[in-house]
Amino acid sequence: MSKGKDIRTIVILECTCCVQKGVNKESPGISRYITQKNRRNTPNILELKKFCSYCKKYTIHREIKK
């Protein structure tokens, strides 16, 4: 019997700067990354510094709900 198959979950990371500015005509969208996290080790919302191709700089990407 397995202890828990849903320990590692797929999460979507979204750029916080693009969300705050809103999507305008100059930028075609919001930067998003797909990754996995271990719920036991990181029960809180995941935040990573990733490159945003729309802002053209490294920004904080925060986990969003599916």
PyMOL commands that set and color helices and strands:
alter all, ss='L'
color gray80, all
select helices_A, chain A and resi 16-21
alter helices_A, ss='H'
color red, helices_A
select strands_A, chain A and resi 8-15+32-38+47-52+57-64
alter strands_A, ss='S'
color yellow, strands_A
deselect
rebuild
show_as cartoon
